[in-house]
Amino acid sequence: MGNPNMFITGKIPVQGQDDYGKDETFALHAKQTRLNSELRSPTPIGSLKIYYENDFFNTESSMDYRLVERLISLLSRSRALTANKTKN
């Protein structure tokens, strides 16, 4: 039925089409699943923010862990400190 990573209802064969009733196929995946969390808290020296995000989509045949973004930020009235890492 075309791309195995997409569910397109218009590609499902119906009665009267050549492919109707020939194969039974069902596919379910979590390749594009993203998990993230964000934590914020006031501290004695400023506002702290921690953000983390990952997914499980590297290649067409793999569901490997992949870091999407991590961020640590500390903001005070006079200064800001940020450390960030994103995917390539």
Helices and strands as residue ranges (DSSP letters): G 9-11, E 34-43, E 46-55, E 66-75, E 80-86
